Amino acid sequence: MTEKLSNETRGPLLDPLLENGWELTDGRDAITKTFKFGDFAEAFSWMTRAAIWAEKWDHHPEWFNVYNRVEVTLTTHDVDGLSTLDAKLARKFDGL
Ligand SMILES: C[C@H](O)[C@H](O)[C@H]1CNC2=NC(N)=NC(=O)C2=N1
């Protein structure tokens, strides 16, 4: 079972993400990043690749797409906050 990030594990996992465009989400224990692409085809292609990893790891993003922009929020609904899975998925999304 995934656990909510403790005060000790939060920094080492989240700091590299916060230095790479992720932000703490207002009003909830989550992280958010906006990804920009050249056009809709590139954005949707990225979303397709991201979705395959999300499904593989059974950990799914909240996201919103308009044209070339994808706003992603990651949190773990099962623990009502951030877990290691969010950091893992964020790192994967950054590398796609
Ligand atoms: C039953 C299923 O494994 C769970 O509902 C999974 C699916 N995907 C999930 N995704 C996210 N982001 N958080 C979860 O807690 C979660 N739980």
The ligand as an SDF file (V2000), in Angstrom:
LIG
                    3D

 17 18  0  0  0  0  0  0  0  0999 V2000
   -8.2370    0.6450   -7.7550 C   0  0  0  0  0  0  0  0  0  0  0  0
   -7.0460    1.3870   -8.2950 C   0  0  0  0  0  0  0  0  0  0  0  0
   -5.8830    0.6380   -8.1450 O   0  0  0  0  0  0  0  0  0  0  0  0
   -6.8590    2.7090   -7.5960 C   0  0  0  0  0  0  0  0  0  0  0  0
   -8.0760    3.4240   -7.5970 O   0  0  0  0  0  0  0  0  0  0  0  0
   -5.7300    3.5500   -8.1440 C   0  0  0  0  0  0  0  0  0  0  0  0
   -5.9170    3.9510   -9.5910 C   0  0  0  0  0  0  0  0  0  0  0  0
   -5.1800    5.1540   -9.9560 N   0  0  0  0  0  0  0  0  0  0  0  0
   -4.8600    6.0680   -9.0340 C   0  0  0  0  0  0  0  0  0  0  0  0
   -4.3330    7.2180   -9.3910 N   0  0  0  0  0  0  0  0  0  0  0  0
   -4.0550    8.1710   -8.4990 C   0  0  0  0  0  0  0  0  0  0  0  0
   -3.5430    9.3280   -8.9230 N   0  0  0  0  0  0  0  0  0  0  0  0
   -4.2830    7.9750   -7.2000 N   0  0  0  0  0  0  0  0  0  0  0  0
   -4.7890    6.8420   -6.7300 C   0  0  0  0  0  0  0  0  0  0  0  0
   -4.9870    6.7020   -5.5210 O   0  0  0  0  0  0  0  0  0  0  0  0
   -5.0960    5.8170   -7.6690 C   0  0  0  0  0  0  0  0  0  0  0  0
   -5.5660    4.6710   -7.2770 N   0  0  0  0  0  0  0  0  0  0  0  0
  1  2  1  0
  2  3  1  0
  2  4  1  0
  4  5  1  0
  4  6  1  0
  6  7  1  0
  6 17  1  0
  7  8  1  0
  8  9  1  0
  9 10  2  0
  9 16  1  0
 10 11  1  0
 11 12  1  0
 11 13  2  0
 13 14  1  0
 14 15  2  0
 14 16  1  0
 16 17  2  0
M  END
$$$$
